[in-house]
Amino acid sequence: MPAITADSPDQFRGKLRLPRFAMPTHYKLHFHPDLVSSTFSSVVSINVFILAPTRFLVLNVVELTIDHASIHFKSLEPTDVVFFKDDQIMVLGFLKELPLGEGVLSMHFNGTLSDEMKGFHRGKYHYKGEMAYMAFTVFEPVHARRCFPCWDEPNFKAKSKLTLEVQSDLVALSNMPVLGEMVDGSIKVVHFEESPLMSTYLVAMVVGIFEFIEGVTSEGTIVRVYTEVGKSKQGQFALDVAVKSLDLYDDYFETPYALPKLDMIGIPDFPVALENFGLVTIGEGGLLLDETSTTSTKLQQIAVNVAHELAHQWCGNLVTMEWWNDIWLSEGFATWMSHEAVDSFFPQWNIWLKFLVGRVETLRLDSVTGSHPIEVEIHHTNEINGIFDEIIYVKGASIIRMLQSFLGAKRFQKALASYVKKYAYSNAKTEDLWTVIEEETGEPFKDLMTPWTKEPGYPVINVKHEGEHIQLEQAKFELDGSSRSSLWDVPITLRCTSSTEKFILKHKHDKLDLCCKRQKDRNIWIKLNINETGFYRVKYDKEITTALSYALEASEFSSMEKIGILDNALVLSMSYEHTLASLLHIVYACREETDYNVVPHICDITRSVSQITFDAAPNLAGDIRQLLIKILLSPTLKLGWDPKDGEGDLVVGLRETILVALVKLGHDKTINEGVKRFHILKHDNNSSILSPHTRKAAYLSMRKKSSSLDRSGYDDLRQLYKDLGDEEEKLRMLGVLSSCSDMEIVLESLNLIFTNEVANEPICSFLGYT
């Protein structure tokens, strides 16, 4: 291998980023995709500005066939055209130094429509009852280079002007509106308007046969939802949310939407959503609402999806992270903003409660060894896809919400609007955001927030009552109970019975004088982290915990605070920070809880405690199970077995969760009721005695009564399984059959896998993963 020299193309190998001596300012692209042969041909002309002396141009190319003879920069032809596959770059070497200033780089190339959801992808859909092909781009994060030679990094923003040459019966879409069309027989050439400055991964194209519905924002922006033919009405709810979202974001960011139109298209079998500027692509399931999916949960999913992708039009598209290590500036902000928007449109949904469920899981994820910071260090572009996880989305959104809560909604909105205005059509780093917030609020947020994004994990705040004060101590929370030294500036919100306070815990230890000093009075309590907006845990001493339990009994807290208190108690017990007795004390205080948002978390805790005590303290397991049963009885009595008119899907799902929990805990009355209802169903498969959401509890009740010594219940389950016509219900039954405590029954159930009885059923469902 020849030596690498400063005058050799090899000098560009092994680099994470492209060199900065040249930058694109404009792409002119002409594509001719052939959906039948799954290929495309194209011509590109790139306006390139040479910033420093060089005889090379280095840009990204992957799996494209370049016509070397067609490559020109100004009037110059390259003497070297070298591809480095591992680095995904093409190096063009010229005989002499390139003149400073702007020139045009042009070339012809061909490519294949991918079947890997990368680059220019060919997908399938149905048209007039037959399978048809469509093509659409999947460029984020680093796949534009699979479609055309380009500077495929977020901070190389450029304008673009696209032309698509397609079959005349096809619809062609791109980021911008159609400027003009020319039809020549079976071929149609579609020219699109020039785009504003944007990152390469946001360029988008879609080709296929579609129909659409449209709406208009208060500012006159046309919004459309494109679908397969026959499905456009299913996009009406998404369209309504989109129009509302653009209006809200225009106001919130104090910056108008940057493009003259916004299209969204539902893509069949598309597992993700992409926020392409002006042309959002979303899987059909996340955009369309058919007659069988009008549950509140489905509506919420679509609303959040749409609001998320449209928030990106500002946070991500207009203002783009400088490099992928700051992707949270896009995804964390869009996650937070989408919940703000949906909460504004549909306050009855309490959408922040749903977010809290994700935050609870992310807190656990971020407390284990191997978690990563929000700002992720990237060593190779192959690593970028792997960083799109809950830390980026949910923790990122959580620290934004923490800041908003601490500063106040209006102050935070003004600061964020200033940030968007300052970096519009440009790129920003995390430090830029903190600097703007600091300038707008006068608070030292640059230093305060740095550990939250550059370090993994989060603190636990230990709170002790000491006379007229409370003593605060912070430490890094580790789920395995280990101790590691870290220090955060923690924005603390605190409620003391009826008063509230805010302060920043800057040191490992601090002392706070509270207005409610008679802490021994059971009617006076202290609660840190109002409405769980902070991304930290709180560990209270025994005295404060006792006061909190009385406040829980008196229902002094919001649903979010109840969930936070319960989750803290569970996880602190799991990490050996609190005793099991302390956890049970908190959970028992919720024995009369009927809040349908909170009870599922109580069920989760009873399940965890039951499993742990069965293994760790079998002599206590019976007594603890009776205590757990007592905790769950109150909401069970209110819910009952039979659905009621007007119930939402949250209540329906909770009924199933709590009945199943009681059966697993061995509650005789629930088990006997389940057995009774099962026998009615056995004699009449069309009976309404068991709704789809209570059948599992009945099946489990029969399983509880089954053993190798008394097989009647098991045999009845097997017979009902054979008689069932509903495939989904058969899968539910199979999961129950194979999860019996009697090993002989389990073995017999597992052996059914090899019989014709379950020959076509998924094995994972049969093994109990239902």
C-alpha positions in Angstrom: 0.0 0.0 0.0 1.5 3.4 -1.0 2.3 5.9 1.7 -0.4 8.4 2.6 0.7 11.9 1.6 -0.9 15.3 1.9 -1.2 15.3 -1.9 -2.9 11.9 -2.2 -6.6 10.9 -2.1 -5.6 8.5 0.7 -5.3 11.4 3.1 -9.1 11.5 3.4 -9.5 7.9 4.5 -10.6 7.0 8.0 -12.1 10.4 8.7 -15.4 10.8 10.5 -16.3 14.1 8.8 -15.8 15.5 5.4 -13.1 18.2 4.9 -14.3 21.8 5.2 -12.3 23.3 2.3 -15.4 23.1 0.0 -19.1 23.4 0.6 -22.2 22.9 -1.5 -24.7 25.8 -1.9 -27.2 24.4 -4.4 -28.2 21.0 -5.9 -29.9 20.7 -9.2 -31.2 17.1 -9.6 -33.0 15.3 -12.4 -34.2 11.8 -11.5 -35.8 9.1 -13.7 -36.9 6.2 -11.5 -38.1 3.0 -13.2 -40.4 1.3 -10.7 -40.6 -1.9 -12.8 -36.8 -2.5 -13.1 -36.2 -1.0 -9.7 -33.5 1.3 -11.0 -33.0 5.0 -11.5 -30.8 7.3 -13.6 -30.0 10.8 -12.7 -28.0 14.0 -13.4 -26.7 16.3 -10.7 -25.2 19.8 -10.9 -23.9 21.0 -7.6 -22.9 24.6 -6.9 -19.7 24.2 -4.8 -17.9 27.1 -3.0 -14.2 26.5 -2.7 -13.1 28.1 0.6 -9.4 27.2 0.8 -6.7 26.1 -1.6 -7.1 22.4 -2.7 -7.0 20.2 -5.7 -9.6 17.8 -4.3 -13.3 17.5 -3.9 -14.5 15.0 -1.3 -18.2 14.0 -1.1 -20.3 11.1 0.0 -21.3 8.3 -2.4 -22.6 4.8 -1.6 -23.6 2.1 -4.2 -24.0 4.5 -7.1 -22.6 3.9 -10.6 -20.9 7.2 -11.6 -20.1 7.9 -15.3 -16.5 9.1 -14.8 -16.4 10.8 -18.2 -19.4 13.0 -17.2 -17.7 14.5 -14.2 -16.7 18.2 -14.5 -16.0 21.0 -12.2 -16.3 24.2 -14.1 -14.3 23.2 -17.2 -12.0 20.9 -15.4 -12.0 17.1 -15.5 -10.7 15.1 -12.5 -7.5 13.1 -13.0 -8.4 10.9 -10.1 -11.8 9.4 -9.2 -11.3 7.3 -6.1 -14.0 5.5 -4.0 -13.4 4.5 -0.4 -16.2 2.1 0.4 -15.7 1.9 4.2 -15.7 5.7 4.5 -18.6 6.1 2.0 -16.7 8.8 0.1 -15.7 9.7 -3.4 -12.5 11.7 -3.9 -12.1 13.7 -7.0 -8.5 14.8 -7.7 -7.6 17.5 -10.2 -4.4 18.4 -11.8 -4.2 21.9 -10.4 -5.6 23.7 -7.4 -9.2 24.7 -7.8 -9.9 28.4 -8.1 -11.4 29.9 -4.9 -15.1 30.9 -5.1 -18.1 29.1 -6.7 -18.1 26.6 -9.4 -20.5 23.9 -10.7 -19.7 20.2 -10.2 -21.8 18.0 -12.5 -22.1 14.3 -13.3 -24.4 11.5 -14.5 -25.0 8.4 -12.4 -27.3 5.4 -12.0 -28.6 3.6 -8.9 -30.9 0.8 -7.7 -34.2 1.4 -5.9 -33.4 -0.1 -2.5 -35.3 -2.8 -0.7 -33.6 -2.0 2.6 -35.3 1.3 3.7 -32.2 3.2 2.7 -31.7 5.8 0.0 -34.3 5.7 -2.8 -36.5 2.8 -1.8 -39.1 0.8 -3.8 -42.2 -0.2 -1.8 -45.4 -2.0 -2.5 -49.0 -1.0 -2.1 -52.4 -2.0 -3.5 -54.1 -0.3 -6.4 -57.4 -1.5 -7.9 -57.0 -4.8 -6.0 -53.6 -5.5 -7.4 -50.0 -5.1 -6.1 -48.3 -2.0 -7.4 -44.9 -0.3 -6.8 -44.1 3.1 -5.3 -40.8 4.8 -4.7 -39.9 7.0 -1.7 -36.7 8.3 -0.1 -35.3 7.3 3.3 -32.4 9.6 3.8 -32.1 10.1 7.6 -29.6 9.9 9.0 -26.9 9.2 6.3 -28.6 7.7 3.3 -29.0 10.6 0.9 -25.5 9.5 -0.4 -27.2 6.3 -1.7 -29.4 8.4 -3.9 -27.1 11.1 -5.2 -23.5 12.3 -4.7 -23.6 14.9 -2.0 -22.2 16.4 1.1 -24.3 14.2 3.4 -23.8 15.9 6.8 -26.3 18.1 8.6 -24.2 21.3 8.6 -23.7 21.3 4.9 -27.0 23.1 4.2 -27.8 23.9 0.6 -30.8 24.8 -1.6 -32.1 22.2 -4.1 -34.2 22.2 -7.2 -35.6 18.8 -8.2 -37.0 17.4 -11.4 -38.7 14.0 -11.6 -39.3 12.1 -14.8 -42.0 9.5 -14.2 -44.9 7.6 -15.9 -47.6 10.0 -16.7 -50.2 8.2 -14.5 -48.1 8.6 -11.4 -48.1 11.3 -8.7 -44.7 12.8 -8.0 -44.0 14.7 -4.7 -41.1 16.5 -3.3 -40.3 19.0 -0.6 -41.6 22.0 -2.6 -44.7 22.6 -4.7 -44.8 21.7 -8.4 -43.5 24.5 -10.5 -44.6 22.9 -13.8 -45.3 19.7 -15.6 -44.7 18.5 -19.2 -46.4 15.4 -20.5 -45.0 13.5 -23.5 -47.0 10.4 -24.2 -46.5 8.0 -21.3 -43.8 10.1 -19.6 -44.3 13.1 -17.4 -41.6 15.5 -16.4 -42.3 17.3 -13.1 -40.4 20.4 -12.1 -40.4 21.5 -8.4 -39.8 24.9 -7.0 -36.4 25.7 -5.4 -36.1 24.8 -1.7 -34.7 27.0 1.0 -31.4 26.1 2.7 -31.7 22.6 4.3 -29.6 19.6 5.3 -29.2 16.9 2.7 -31.0 14.2 4.7 -34.2 16.3 4.5 -34.5 16.2 0.7 -37.4 13.9 -0.2 -39.2 12.4 -3.2 -42.2 10.1 -3.4 -43.6 8.5 -6.6 -46.8 6.4 -6.9 -50.6 6.5 -7.4 -52.2 8.4 -4.5 -55.2 10.5 -3.6 -55.3 13.3 -1.0 -57.4 15.5 1.2 -56.3 19.0 2.1 -56.8 21.8 4.6 -55.4 25.3 5.1 -53.8 27.0 8.1 -54.8 30.4 9.3 -51.7 31.7 7.5 -52.7 30.2 4.2 -50.4 27.2 4.1 -51.9 24.3 2.2 -51.7 21.0 4.2 -52.4 17.7 2.5 -52.6 14.0 3.5 -51.7 11.6 0.7 -52.8 7.9 0.9 -53.4 4.9 -1.3 -56.5 5.3 -3.4 -59.6 4.7 -1.3 -58.0 5.5 2.0 -57.9 9.4 2.0 -60.9 9.8 4.4 -58.9 7.8 7.0 -56.4 10.7 7.1 -58.9 13.4 8.2 -58.0 13.3 11.9 -54.3 13.5 11.1 -55.0 16.5 8.7 -57.0 18.3 11.4 -54.1 17.8 13.9 -51.6 18.9 11.3 -53.4 22.2 10.6 -53.7 22.9 14.3 -50.0 22.1 14.9 -48.7 24.4 12.2 -50.8 27.2 13.6 -49.6 26.6 17.1 -46.0 26.3 16.2 -46.1 29.5 14.1 -47.2 31.2 17.3 -45.0 29.4 19.8 -41.7 29.8 17.9 -42.7 33.3 16.7 -41.4 32.2 13.3 -43.6 31.3 10.3 -43.5 27.8 8.8 -40.7 28.1 6.2 -42.3 26.4 3.1 -45.4 27.2 1.1 -47.0 23.7 1.6 -46.8 20.7 3.9 -47.6 17.2 2.7 -47.9 14.0 4.8 -48.1 10.6 3.2 -49.1 7.3 4.7 -46.6 4.6 3.5 -47.7 0.9 3.8 -45.3 -1.3 5.8 -43.1 1.7 6.8 -41.9 1.2 10.4 -40.8 4.7 11.1 -41.7 8.4 10.3 -39.4 10.9 8.6 -39.7 14.6 9.0 -38.5 15.6 5.5 -39.0 19.3 5.1 -42.4 19.9 3.5 -43.0 16.1 2.8 -43.4 14.0 5.9 -43.5 10.2 5.4 -45.3 8.2 8.0 -46.2 4.5 8.2 -50.0 4.1 7.5 -50.6 2.8 11.1 -49.3 6.0 12.6 -51.2 8.3 10.3 -54.5 6.8 9.2 -57.6 6.0 11.3 -59.9 3.3 10.0 -63.3 2.4 11.4 -61.8 -0.4 13.5 -59.2 1.7 15.2 -61.0 4.7 16.7 -60.0 4.0 20.3 -58.6 6.9 22.4 -55.2 5.2 22.4 -55.1 5.1 18.6 -56.2 8.8 18.4 -53.5 9.8 20.8 -50.9 7.8 18.9 -51.8 9.6 15.6 -52.0 13.0 17.2 -48.6 12.7 18.8 -47.0 11.3 15.7 -48.3 14.1 13.5 -47.4 16.8 16.1 -43.9 15.3 16.5 -43.1 15.3 12.8 -44.4 18.8 12.3 -42.5 20.1 15.4 -39.4 18.9 13.5 -40.2 21.5 10.8 -38.8 24.0 13.2 -36.7 21.8 15.6 -34.6 19.8 13.2 -35.4 21.2 9.8 -35.3 25.0 10.2 -32.7 24.8 13.0 -30.6 21.6 12.6 -28.1 20.1 14.9 -24.5 20.7 13.8 -23.6 17.0 14.0 -25.4 13.8 14.9 -24.0 13.8 18.5 -26.6 16.5 19.2 -29.5 14.7 17.6 -31.5 15.2 20.9 -31.8 18.9 19.8 -34.1 17.5 17.1 -35.7 14.4 18.6 -35.9 15.5 22.3 -37.4 18.8 21.3 -39.9 17.3 18.9 -41.0 14.7 21.6 -41.5 17.4 24.2 -43.2 19.8 21.8 -45.6 17.2 20.4 -46.9 16.5 23.9 -47.3 20.3 24.5 -49.3 20.6 21.3 -51.5 17.5 21.9 -52.1 18.6 25.5 -53.3 22.0 24.1 -55.6 20.4 21.5 -57.0 17.6 23.7 -56.6 18.4 27.4 -59.1 15.6 28.3 -56.5 13.0 27.3 -53.9 14.0 30.0 -51.2 13.2 27.5 -48.4 14.1 29.9 -49.5 11.1 32.0 -48.8 8.9 29.0 -45.4 10.6 28.6 -44.7 9.9 32.3 -45.0 6.1 31.6 -42.2 6.4 29.1 -40.2 8.6 31.5 -40.5 6.0 34.2 -39.0 3.4 31.9 -36.3 5.7 30.7 -35.3 6.5 34.3 -34.7 2.8 34.8 -32.8 2.5 31.5 -30.6 5.4 32.5 -29.7 4.0 35.9 -28.0 0.8 34.6 -24.3 0.4 33.7 -23.9 1.0 29.9 -26.3 3.9 29.6 -25.0 6.7 27.5 -25.2 10.6 27.7 -27.8 12.6 25.7 -24.9 14.0 23.7 -23.5 10.8 22.2 -19.9 10.5 21.0 -19.8 9.1 17.5 -16.7 7.4 16.1 -18.1 6.2 12.8 -21.2 7.0 10.7 -22.3 3.3 11.1 -23.0 4.1 14.8 -25.5 6.9 14.1 -28.5 4.7 13.6 -28.0 3.1 17.0 -28.3 6.3 19.0 -32.0 6.9 18.2 -33.3 5.5 21.6 -35.2 6.5 24.7 -32.3 8.4 26.1 -32.4 10.8 23.1 -36.2 11.0 22.8 -37.6 10.7 26.3 -34.7 11.9 28.5 -34.1 14.7 26.1 -37.7 15.7 26.3 -37.7 15.3 30.1 -34.8 17.7 30.7 -36.5 20.3 28.4 -39.7 19.9 30.4 -37.7 20.2 33.6 -36.3 23.5 32.4 -39.7 24.7 31.3 -41.2 23.9 34.7 -38.4 25.6 36.6 -38.4 28.8 34.4 -42.1 29.0 33.9 -43.9 28.4 30.6 -43.8 31.9 29.3 -40.1 32.6 30.0 -39.1 29.4 28.5 -41.2 30.0 25.3 -39.6 33.4 24.8 -36.1 31.9 25.2 -36.9 29.1 22.8 -38.4 31.4 20.2 -35.2 33.5 20.3 -33.1 30.3 19.8 -35.1 29.4 16.7 -34.9 32.9 15.3 -31.1 33.1 15.8 -30.3 29.7 14.2 -33.0 29.6 11.5 -31.7 28.0 8.2 -28.5 27.2 10.1 -27.0 24.7 12.6 -26.7 24.7 16.3 -24.9 22.8 19.1 -26.3 22.0 22.6 -24.1 24.8 24.0 -25.8 27.3 21.7 -29.2 26.5 23.2 -28.0 27.0 26.7 -26.3 30.2 25.8 -29.5 31.7 24.3 -31.6 30.6 27.4 -28.9 32.1 29.6 -29.0 35.4 27.7 -32.8 35.5 27.7 -33.4 34.6 31.4 -30.3 35.8 33.1 -29.8 32.4 34.7 -26.5 30.5 34.4 -27.9 27.6 32.4 -24.8 26.9 30.3 -22.9 25.6 33.2 -26.0 24.2 35.0 -27.2 22.0 32.1 -23.9 20.7 30.8 -23.8 17.6 33.1 -27.4 16.7 32.1 -26.4 16.2 28.5 -22.8 15.2 28.7 -23.0 12.6 31.5 -25.1 9.4 31.6 -27.4 8.9 34.5 -29.1 11.3 36.9 -29.2 12.1 40.7 -31.2 10.8 43.6 -32.0 13.5 46.1 -31.9 12.2 49.7 -34.2 14.2 51.9 -34.0 14.2 55.7 -36.0 16.2 58.3 -33.8 17.9 60.8 -35.6 20.2 63.2 -36.6 23.3 61.4 -34.9 22.3 58.2 -34.7 19.6 55.6 -31.2 18.3 54.7 -30.6 17.5 51.0 -27.9 15.3 49.6 -27.5 14.3 46.0 -25.8 11.2 44.6 -25.8 9.4 41.3 -28.6 6.8 41.3 -27.5 3.3 40.3 -30.1 0.6 40.0 -27.6 -2.1 41.3 -27.1 -0.1 44.5 -23.5 0.8 43.8 -22.1 4.2 44.6 -20.5 6.6 42.1 -19.6 10.2 42.5 -21.3 12.7 40.2 -22.6 16.1 40.7 -25.5 18.0 38.9 -27.0 21.4 39.3 -30.5 20.1 40.0 -33.5 22.4 39.4 -35.7 21.4 42.3 -39.4 22.1 42.6 -40.9 21.5 46.0 -44.3 21.5 47.6 -44.8 21.6 51.3 -48.5 20.9 52.0 -50.0 24.1 50.4 -46.9 26.2 49.5 -44.3 25.7 46.7 -40.7 26.6 46.3 -38.0 26.5 43.5 -34.3 26.4 43.9 -31.2 24.9 42.3 -29.3 22.3 44.3 -25.7 23.1 43.3 -23.7 21.2 45.8 -23.6 17.6 47.1 -25.2 18.8 50.4 -27.6 21.6 51.2 -30.0 22.7 53.9 -33.3 24.3 53.3 -35.5 26.2 55.8 -39.2 25.5 55.1 -42.3 27.4 55.8 -44.0 24.3 57.0 -41.8 23.5 60.0 -44.1 21.2 62.1 -43.2 18.2 60.0 -44.3 15.8 62.8 -47.9 16.8 62.2 -49.3 14.0 59.9 -51.3 16.6 58.0 -48.1 18.4 56.9 -45.9 16.8 54.2 -43.0 17.6 51.8 -42.9 16.5 48.2 -40.1 17.2 45.8 -40.5 17.2 42.0 -43.9 18.8 41.5 -45.9 16.8 38.9 -42.7 14.8 38.2 -41.3 17.3 35.8 -37.7 16.8 37.0 -35.5 14.0 35.8 -34.3 12.7 39.2 -35.4 10.4 42.0 -36.2 11.4 45.5 -35.4 9.3 48.6 -37.2 10.5 51.8 -36.3 9.5 55.4 -38.8 7.5 57.4 -40.5 10.5 59.0 -41.2 12.2 55.7 -42.2 8.9 54.1 -44.8 8.4 56.8 -46.2 11.9 56.2 -46.3 11.2 52.5 -48.3 8.0 53.0 -50.9 9.8 55.0 -51.1 12.4 52.2 -51.5 9.6 49.7 -54.4 8.2 51.7 -56.0 11.6 51.7 -55.4 11.9 47.9 -53.4 15.1 48.2 -51.4 14.5 45.0 -51.9 14.7 41.3 -52.0 11.5 39.3 -48.5 12.1 38.0 -47.2 12.7 41.6 -48.8 9.5 42.8 -47.2 7.5 40.0 -43.8 9.2 40.8 -44.1 8.4 44.5 -45.0 4.7 43.7 -42.2 4.3 41.1 -39.6 5.9 43.4 -40.6 3.5 46.2 -40.4 0.5 43.9 -37.1 1.3 42.3 -35.5 2.4 45.6 -36.5 -0.9 47.0 -35.1 -2.8 44.0 -31.7 -0.9 44.4 -31.6 -1.7 48.2 -32.0 2.0 49.0 -35.3 1.3 50.8 -36.7 -1.8 52.5 -39.5 -3.9 51.2 -41.5 -2.9 54.2 -41.1 0.8 53.2 -42.4 0.0 49.7 -45.4 -1.9 51.1 -46.2 1.0 53.4 -46.4 3.4 50.4 -48.4 1.0 48.3 -50.8 0.1 51.1 -51.6 3.8 51.5 -53.0 3.6 47.9 -55.4 0.7 48.8 -58.5 2.9 48.1 -57.0 4.4 44.9 -59.5 4.4 42.0 -57.6 6.7 39.6 -57.5 4.7 36.4 -54.2 6.2 35.5 -52.5 5.2 38.8 -54.0 1.7 39.4 -52.0 0.0 36.6 -48.8 1.1 38.4 -50.1 -0.4 41.6 -50.7 -3.6 39.7 -47.2 -3.6 38.4 -45.8 -3.2 41.9 -48.0 -6.0 43.3 -46.8 -8.3 40.5 -43.1 -7.5 41.1 -43.4 -7.8 44.9 -45.2 -11.1 44.6 -42.5 -12.6 42.3 -39.7 -11.4 44.5 -41.1 -12.6 47.8 -42.0 -16.0 46.3 -38.3 -16.5 45.5 -36.6 -14.6 48.3 -39.0 -15.1 51.3 -41.3 -18.0 50.7 -42.3 -18.1 54.3 -43.7 -14.6 54.0 -45.1 -14.9 50.5 -48.6 -15.9 51.6 -49.1 -13.1 54.0 -47.7 -10.5 51.6 -50.0 -11.8 48.8 -53.0 -11.3 51.1 -51.8 -7.7 51.7 -51.4 -7.1 48.0 -54.9 -8.5 47.3 -56.3 -6.1 49.9 -54.6 -3.2 48.1 -56.3 -4.2 44.8 -59.8 -4.9 46.0 -61.2 -1.4 46.0 -60.7 -0.6 42.3 -61.8 -4.2 41.5 -65.1 -3.7 43.3 -65.7 -0.5 41.3 -64.8 -2.0 38.0 -66.4 -5.4 38.3 -66.3 -8.0 35.5 -68.8 -6.5 33.1 -68.1 -3.5 30.8 -70.3 -0.4 31.1 -71.6 1.9 28.5 -69.3 4.8 27.6 -66.1 3.3 29.1 -62.9 4.4 27.5 -60.2 1.9 26.4 -58.1 2.9 29.5 -60.8 1.6 31.8 -61.4 -1.5 29.6 -57.7 -2.3 29.7 -57.4 -1.7 33.4 -60.2 -4.1 34.2 -58.2 -6.9 32.4 -55.0 -5.9 34.2 -56.5 -5.9 37.7 -58.5 -9.1 37.3 -55.5 -10.9 35.9 -53.4 -9.6 38.8 -55.9 -10.8 41.4 -56.1 -14.2 39.8 -52.3 -14.6 39.8 -52.2 -13.5 43.4 -54.6 -16.3 44.2 -57.7 -14.3 45.2 -60.3 -17.0 45.7 -63.4 -14.9 45.0 -62.0 -13.6 41.7 -60.9 -17.1 40.7 -64.3 -18.6 41.5 -66.0 -15.9 39.5 -63.7 -16.5 36.6 -64.4 -20.3 36.7 -68.1 -19.7 36.9 -68.1 -17.4 33.9 -65.8 -19.8 31.9 -68.3 -22.6 32.3 -71.1 -20.4 31.0 -68.9 -19.5 28.0 -68.0 -23.2 27.5 -71.6 -24.1 26.9 -72.3 -21.0 24.8 -69.4 -19.6 22.8 -71.5 -16.6 21.8 -72.3 -15.7 25.4 -71.5 -12.1 26.5 -70.7 -13.3 30.0 -67.0 -12.7 29.2 -65.9 -9.7 27.2 -62.7 -10.0 25.1 -60.8 -8.1 27.9 -62.0 -10.4 30.8 -61.5 -13.8 29.1 -57.8 -14.0 30.0 -58.7 -13.7 33.7 -61.2 -16.5 33.3 -58.8 -18.7 31.5 -56.2 -18.1 34.2 -58.8 -18.9 36.8 -59.3 -22.3 35.2 -55.6 -22.9 35.0 -55.3 -22.1 38.7 -57.7 -25.0 39.3 -55.8 -27.4 37.1 -53.1 -29.9 37.9 -51.9 -33.3 36.8 -54.1 -34.7 39.6 -57.2 -32.8 38.6 -57.1 -32.1 34.8 -60.7 -31.1 34.3 -59.9 -27.4 34.1 -57.0 -27.9 31.7 -59.0 -30.3 29.5 -61.8 -27.7 29.4 -59.4 -25.0 28.3 -58.0 -27.4 25.6 -61.5 -28.1 24.3 -62.5 -24.5 24.2 -59.3 -23.7 22.3 -60.2 -26.3 19.6 -63.7 -24.8 19.4 -62.6 -21.2 19.0 -62.7 -19.6 15.6 -61.0 -16.3 16.5 -57.3 -16.6 15.9 -56.4 -13.8 18.3 -58.4 -15.5 21.0 -56.7 -18.8 20.3 -53.3 -17.2 20.8 -54.4 -15.7 24.1 -55.6 -19.2 25.2 -52.3 -20.8 24.2 -50.3 -18.4 26.3 -52.4 -19.4 29.3 -52.1 -23.1 28.7 -48.3 -23.1 28.7 -47.9 -21.0 31.9 -49.2 -23.4 34.5 -47.3 -24.0 37.8 -47.7 -27.8 37.4 -44.6 -29.0 35.4 -46.4 -32.0 33.9 -49.1 -29.7 32.5 -46.5 -27.3 31.2 -44.6 -30.1 29.4 -47.8 -31.4 27.9 -48.7 -27.9 26.7 -45.2 -27.4 25.2 -45.4 -30.6 23.3 -48.5 -29.3 21.6 -46.1 -27.3 19.4 -45.3 -30.4 17.5 -48.9 -31.4 16.8 -51.3 -30.3 14.1 -53.4 -28.6 16.8 -51.1 -25.5 16.8 -49.2 -26.1 13.6 -49.8 -22.6 12.3 -49.6 -20.6 15.5 -46.5 -18.5 16.4 -44.4 -20.4 18.9 -43.5 -17.3 20.9 -47.2 -16.7 21.7 -47.6 -20.4 22.7 -44.8 -20.0 25.1 -46.6 -17.3 27.0 -45.5 -14.1 25.4 -49.0 -12.8 25.0 
